[in-house]
Amino acid sequence: MSKPAIGHSPRIIQSVFVLLLLSLFACLSTFLVTMGAQIYRNTVESSEVNSNSRVMTAVVRSAVWAEDGGEVRIEHFDDLGITALCVVNNYDGEIYYKRLYCAVDSDPLDGEPRSYLWESYTSENTEFAVESGETLCELNSFIPSIEGKNLIAEVEASDGTKSTIRMRLRAGGAEE
């Protein structure tokens, strides 16, 4: 008769060891995928904030530079609660106003009113109305001011990001 083996056979120990290694690999893989996804989300969010900031400042700069040949001034429409950056141009004796201002969209498509940067282009014969403009980008606030020949605009994006735009007016006179 043979004696029964005391202890575990080498085959069972190998199986347990392989099972433990596979379990460790699965846990570490799940951890790495989770961490990678979180880092990716943070990177996308940061990129989106930077992109929004660049877009809103670029929109203001390009709108002003496109019409910087005329008189640049700040207009206050107290009855509407709006402060607008206005560029006045004289084209063959006809006066046109290009205005940048921040206002709430009174008729949003999705039902939620939001604040936008608007651009309005009207002749001197047309009275200014908020709805006469087009929305450029979503913006919480736009506060323009002129110091000598420098335009300073403080803007706040919909996500709360604040920026100050400083630009030298090239031809627009603006000496307030």
Secondary structure, DSSP 8 states (H G I E B T S, - for coil): ------S--HHHHHHHHHHHHHHHHHHHHHHHHHHHHHHHHHHHHHHHHHHHHHHHHHHHHHHHHHTTTSEEEEEEETTTTEEEEEEEEEETTEEEEEEEEEEE-SS-SSS---EEEEEEEEETTS---GGGSEEEEE-SEEEEEEETTEEEEEEE-TTS-EEEEEEE-SS-----
